[in-house]
Amino acid sequence: MPRAKFQTLTEQMFYILLCLREECCGMDILDRVPAITGGRVNVGSGTLYNLLEQFVAAGMIGETKVEGRKRSYLLTDFGRDTLRREYERIRAQAEDYRLAFGEE
């Protein structure tokens, strides 16, 4: 059975949405993701703009400003809820790991 779209998020999806807690454009996101992750995660421009389009269509982000080709976006309440659920899922995984290996 196929997974429901956005039921879980990839790292790139997670960090794009995290960046959009504040209004920003695609170029801002391309700079912010590596800054937030210490260079561990990068997002290519093709991936970014494809995901932004999908997030808008799903109601997870909204377009806030258009200046020529530059578009700015902001997380919606639905997007914030989706991000929160993913955070809770990741925390549960980390706790399962901790319990499995007896780490404090």
Disulfide bonds with the S-S distance in Angstrom:
none
